[in-house]
Amino acid sequence: MSSHISNERPAPDEVLTNIADYALTFQIDSELAYSTALHCLIDTLGCGLEALEYPACTKLLGPIVPGTVVPNGARVPGTNYQLDPVQAAFNIGAMIRWLDFNDTWLAAEWGHPSDNLGGILAIADWLSRTGLADGRPPLLMRDVLTAMIKAHEIQGCIALENSFNKVGLDHVVLVKVASTAVVSQLLGLTRDQTIAALSLAWVDGQSLRTYRHAPNTGSRKSWAAGDATSRAVRLALMAQAGEMGYPSVLTAKTWGFYDVSFKSQEFRFQRPYGSYVMENVLFKISYPAEFHAQTAVEAAMVLHAVLKAMGKTAEDIRSITIRTHEACLRIIDKKGPLANPADRDHCIQYMIAIPLLFGRLTAADYEDWIATDPRIDALRAKVECVEVPAFTRDYHDPEKRSIANAVRLELNDGTVLEETVEYPIGHRRRRAEGLPLLVEKFKTNLRRSFAEEQQQKILDASLDLTKLEAMPVNEYVDLYAI
């Protein structure tokens, strides 16, 4: 006896309507969120400029058809490319993420909410240039900052209680969803169109996480977010053109996202959407390292200085123990050969070996010409990682959100040295210490691409919130043109 399934179109899933209503109507009134968004903007663009020094990144950039220039298209900072908004979003998103140096959010799911800037900046710039060409006013940089705050919030609030990595999916699914929501708002989509666009984002096949883990770790993890944010732009434009949506994309029995991709679990939420994520986001300031290793690298830098003061070097180390949290073990505790830079910047043993040996950790230290130094693998072989349950609890505690690591060295003469760092310098609890260094990081990245006069114009426009908010998007982006 057959059982008929109702073909009556259901109401949209509540998750979709909540995201759409937040993106379209919620008013951000947090000055802390806007001031943090300013620092997030400059840091994210600076990371993209640094990535332009790496051919592995730049070979993927530019128009799909070489030589194509789109009239009134979106500009790609640090280049002479002027592209359609979908391809511009990919370019900007890939640059931002390439060196694993932009901001981070750690919870049940991990991610980098500033990845959404690829879609946000591309759409805002394109809308501004096409608007001016048609006699309409451009968007302002306050619109970009608002979209950044909301994209951070959507991605981060879903991530708080829902682990996509545990079902094998990559966190860039949340970049696609968050970018779709805020791009829809920037485009002026209706509520129904925005819900349709969001449903299209969820109904897509989502990226497998395998490119972040042994034995397949590879460079896709550097452009996956660019792909996700550009896909969001494409889906929002399709919804604007009238493409239909799928209202029960999450909850539909058998065929919906929950049953197909999330082990039949429904999403859980810890808090309503507001501005919490931007206010508490983690900045990578000192080291281009996977964030669960940031405190371990900082501890290793301290221990390198201690060894030097003692007249000793890494050659005097007999064994190394890293006491850490569960997420670190799951993601970056890695032994055996490392195949490429993407493999190395997700190996905590490698990331502490470099500072113990050389007193530094830069993006160049993941390249082959450094990695072939036999002392690195010799030191890696001496490292053991163990979980400290208290570190894991504090990692998940919403009042703490620590990312603690303790590095313990036993030397050949029996001396024991240990350094514990609970909060990385990019944590909200160390904001006063970290923000001046973040600005210096931005200045360093500007020097990579621009003459001194142009650097100063960018700094003058970027570091004063009132001035930045009032600036037309196209004028601000033009400051980064080559």
Residue pairs with C-beta under 8 A, 6 or more apart in sequence:
9 247
10 247
10 248
11 247
12 195
12 199
12 245
12 247
12 248
13 199
13 247
13 248
13 249
13 250
13 251
15 250
15 267
16 195
16 198
16 199
16 202
16 247
16 249
16 250
17 195
18 273
19 154
19 177
19 181
19 198
19 273
20 181
20 184
20 191
20 194
20 195
20 198
21 191
22 150
22 153
22 154
22 181
22 273
23 150
23 154
23 181
23 182
23 184
23 185
23 194
24 184
24 185
24 191
24 194
26 150
26 273
26 274
28 34
28 146
28 149
28 150
28 275
30 149
30 274
30 275
30 278
30 279
32 275
32 279
33 149
33 275
33 278
33 279
34 142
34 145
34 149
34 465
34 469
35 465
36 278
36 279
36 281
37 145
37 148
37 149
37 152
37 278
38 145
38 462
38 463
38 465
38 468
39 283
39 435
39 438
39 439
40 103
40 114
40 148
40 152
40 278
40 281
40 283
41 117
41 144
41 145
41 148
41 462
41 468
42 438
42 439
42 442
42 462
42 463
43 102
43 103
43 114
43 283
43 438
43 441
43 442
44 96
44 102
44 103
44 114
44 117
45 77
45 96
45 117
45 442
45 445
45 480
46 441
46 442
46 444
46 445
46 446
47 95
47 96
47 97
47 98
47 99
47 101
47 102
47 445
48 77
48 78
48 92
48 95
48 96
48 98
49 77
49 78
49 95
49 445
49 446
49 448
49 449
49 480
50 99
50 101
50 363
50 445
50 448
51 57
51 94
51 95
51 96
51 98
51 99
52 58
52 78
52 79
52 95
52 448
52 449
53 448
54 98
54 99
54 363
56 98
56 219
56 222
56 341
57 94
57 95
57 98
57 222
60 94
60 223
61 76
61 79
61 81
61 91
61 94
61 95
62 79
62 81
62 83
62 91
63 69
63 70
63 81
63 83
63 87
64 87
68 83
69 82
70 82
70 83
70 84
72 126
72 129
72 130
72 132
72 133
73 82
73 83
73 84
73 85
73 88
73 126
73 129
74 82
74 83
74 84
74 85
74 88
74 89
74 121
74 122
74 123
74 125
74 126
74 129
74 477
75 81
75 82
75 88
75 125
75 474
75 477
75 478
75 480
75 481
76 82
76 83
76 88
76 91
76 92
76 95
77 92
77 95
77 121
77 477
77 480
77 481
78 95
78 449
78 480
78 482
79 91
79 482
80 481
80 482
81 88
81 91
83 91
83 122
84 126
85 122
85 123
85 125
85 126
85 233
85 237
86 122
86 230
86 233
86 234
86 237
87 230
88 122
88 125
88 126
89 118
89 119
89 121
89 122
89 123
89 179
89 226
89 229
89 230
89 232
89 233
90 118
90 223
90 226
90 227
90 229
90 230
91 118
91 226
92 117
92 118
92 121
92 122
92 226
92 229
93 115
93 117
93 118
93 119
93 175
93 223
93 225
93 226
93 227
93 228
93 229
93 230
94 118
94 222
94 223
94 225
94 226
94 227
95 226
96 102
96 114
96 115
96 117
96 118
96 225
96 226
97 112
97 115
97 222
97 223
97 224
97 225
97 226
98 222
98 223
99 222
99 288
99 363
100 222
100 284
100 288
100 289
100 290
100 345
101 284
101 288
101 363
102 112
102 114
102 115
102 284
103 112
103 113
103 114
103 281
103 282
103 283
103 284
103 426
104 110
104 111
104 112
104 281
104 282
104 283
104 284
104 291
104 426
105 111
105 112
105 113
105 152
105 155
105 156
105 159
105 277
105 281
105 282
106 282
106 291
106 292
106 327
106 395
106 401
106 403
107 156
107 159
107 160
107 161
107 396
107 401
108 159
108 160
108 161
108 162
108 163
108 396
109 158
109 159
109 162
109 163
109 164
109 165
109 171
109 174
110 159
110 165
110 171
110 291
110 327
110 331
111 155
111 156
111 159
111 171
111 172
111 174
111 175
112 171
112 175
112 225
113 151
113 152
113 155
113 156
113 175
113 178
113 277
113 278
113 281
114 148
114 152
114 281
115 172
115 175
115 225
115 226
115 228
115 229
116 147
116 148
116 151
116 152
116 155
116 175
116 178
116 179
116 182
116 229
117 148
117 229
118 179
118 225
118 226
118 229
118 230
119 179
119 182
119 183
119 229
119 230
119 232
119 233
120 144
120 147
120 148
120 151
120 179
120 182
120 183
120 186
120 229
121 144
121 473
121 477
122 230
122 233
123 183
123 186
123 187
123 233
123 236
124 139
124 143
124 144
124 147
124 186
124 473
125 473
125 474
125 477
127 138
127 139
127 186
127 187
127 473
128 138
128 139
128 472
128 473
128 474
129 138
129 474
131 137
131 138
131 139
132 138
132 474
138 472
138 473
138 474
138 475
139 186
139 472
139 473
140 469
140 470
140 471
140 472
140 473
141 468
141 469
141 470
141 471
141 472
141 473
141 476
142 468
142 469
142 470
143 186
143 473
144 473
145 468
145 469
147 182
147 183
147 185
147 186
148 278
149 275
149 278
150 178
150 181
150 182
150 185
150 273
151 178
151 179
151 181
151 182
152 178
152 277
152 278
152 281
153 273
153 274
153 275
153 276
153 277
153 278
154 174
154 177
154 178
154 181
154 182
154 273
155 174
155 175
155 177
155 178
155 277
156 276
156 277
156 281
157 269
157 270
157 271
157 272
157 273
157 276
157 277
158 174
158 177
158 267
158 269
159 171
159 174
160 269
160 270
160 271
160 398
161 267
161 268
161 269
161 270
162 262
162 267
162 268
164 170
164 171
164 173
164 174
164 206
164 209
164 262
165 171
165 209
165 330
167 261
167 262
167 263
168 208
168 209
168 210
169 206
169 207
169 208
169 209
169 261
170 206
170 207
170 208
170 209
170 211
170 212
170 224
171 209
172 207
172 224
172 225
172 227
172 228
173 206
173 207
173 228
175 225
175 228
175 229
175 232
176 201
176 204
176 206
176 228
176 229
176 231
176 232
176 235
177 198
177 201
177 202
177 232
178 232
179 228
179 229
179 232
179 233
180 197
180 198
180 200
180 201
180 232
180 235
180 236
181 194
181 197
181 198
183 232
183 233
183 236
184 193
184 194
184 197
184 198
184 236
184 239
184 240
185 194
187 236
187 237
187 240
189 197
189 236
189 239
189 240
192 245
193 239
193 240
194 239
195 245
195 247
196 239
196 243
196 244
196 245
197 235
197 236
197 238
197 239
197 240
197 245
198 245
199 245
199 246
199 247
199 249
200 235
200 238
200 239
200 243
200 245
200 246
201 231
201 232
201 235
202 249
202 250
202 257
203 246
203 249
203 257
204 231
204 235
206 261
207 224
207 227
207 228
210 216
211 217
211 218
211 220
211 221
211 224
211 342
212 221
212 331
212 346
213 331
213 346
214 334
214 336
214 343
217 339
217 340
217 342
217 343
217 346
218 339
218 340
218 342
218 343
219 340
219 341
219 342
221 342
221 346
222 342
239 245
246 252
248 256
249 256
249 257
250 256
250 257
250 258
250 266
250 267
251 258
251 266
252 259
253 259
254 260
258 264
258 265
258 266
270 398
279 428
280 401
280 428
281 428
282 291
282 403
282 424
282 426
282 427
282 428
283 426
283 434
283 438
284 291
284 294
284 426
285 425
285 426
285 434
285 437
285 438
285 441
286 294
286 297
286 298
286 425
286 426
286 437
287 294
287 297
287 298
287 351
287 361
288 345
288 361
288 362
288 363
288 366
289 297
289 345
289 351
289 361
290 331
290 332
290 345
290 346
290 348
290 351
291 403
291 424
292 324
292 325
292 327
292 328
292 331
292 332
292 348
292 403
293 328
293 332
293 348
293 351
293 352
293 405
294 403
294 424
294 425
294 426
295 403
295 404
295 405
295 421
295 422
295 423
295 424
296 322
296 324
296 328
296 348
296 351
296 352
296 405
296 407
296 421
297 351
297 352
297 355
297 361
298 421
298 424
298 425
299 352
299 405
299 406
299 407
299 419
299 420
299 421
300 351
300 352
300 355
300 356
300 407
300 419
301 355
301 359
301 361
302 419
302 421
303 356
303 407
303 409
303 417
303 419
304 314
304 355
304 356
304 357
304 358
304 359
305 359
306 417
306 419
307 313
307 314
307 316
307 356
307 409
307 417
308 359
310 415
312 411
313 357
314 353
314 356
314 357
314 375
314 379
315 375
316 411
316 412
316 413
317 356
317 379
317 382
317 409
317 410
317 411
317 412
318 382
318 410
318 411
318 412
319 382
319 384
319 409
319 410
320 352
320 356
320 379
320 382
320 383
320 384
320 407
320 408
320 409
320 410
321 383
321 384
321 385
321 386
321 407
321 408
321 410
322 348
322 352
322 383
322 384
322 385
322 386
322 405
322 406
322 407
322 408
323 386
323 387
323 388
323 391
323 405
323 406
323 408
323 420
324 333
324 348
324 385
324 386
324 387
324 388
324 391
324 404
324 405
324 406
325 387
325 388
325 391
325 392
325 394
325 395
325 403
325 404
325 405
326 387
326 392
326 395
327 392
327 395
328 348
328 385
328 405
329 385
329 387
331 346
332 346
332 347
332 348
332 351
333 348
333 349
333 385
334 343
334 346
334 347
334 348
334 349
334 350
335 349
335 380
335 381
338 344
338 347
338 350
338 371
341 366
341 367
341 368
344 350
344 351
344 366
344 371
345 351
345 366
347 380
348 383
348 385
349 379
349 380
349 383
349 385
350 366
350 371
350 376
350 380
351 361
352 383
352 407
353 375
353 376
353 379
353 380
353 383
354 360
354 361
354 365
354 370
354 376
355 361
356 379
357 373
357 375
357 376
357 379
358 365
364 370
370 376
388 404
388 406
391 402
391 404
391 405
394 400
394 401
394 402
394 404
394 422
395 401
395 402
395 403
395 404
401 427
402 422
402 423
402 427
403 422
403 423
403 424
403 427
404 420
404 421
404 422
404 423
405 420
405 421
406 418
406 419
406 420
406 421
407 418
407 419
407 420
408 416
408 417
408 418
409 416
409 417
409 418
410 416
411 417
423 429
423 430
424 430
425 433
425 434
425 437
426 434
426 438
427 434
439 463
442 462
443 455
443 459
446 455
446 458
446 459
447 455
449 480
449 482
450 458
454 479
457 479
458 479
458 480
460 467
461 467
461 468
461 471
461 476
461 479
462 468
468 476
